[in-house]
């Protein structure tokens, strides 16, 4: 799956609408194979992004977990540490 799509469930504070839309956009870009659709496909592309974002919001609202919510700053620090190990930057 697309590396740019990040997990959105079980965070405190919860994922924002912008984060959900960004994930949906990345998904549609991956599936369609384009980052900028032609004018003929723009409406279908935009509709797909909106529908996937809508369904994703429902999924996140209904998702049940017993794990404690993750802290965004802690998770970002872990990701930076992994990147430093991987890329040496």
Buried (B, 14 or more C-beta within 10 A) or exposed (E): EEEEBBEBBBBEEBBEEEBBBBBBBBBBBBEEEEEEBEEEEEEEBEEBBBEBBEEBBEEBEEEEEEEEEBEEEEEEEEEEEEEEEEEEE
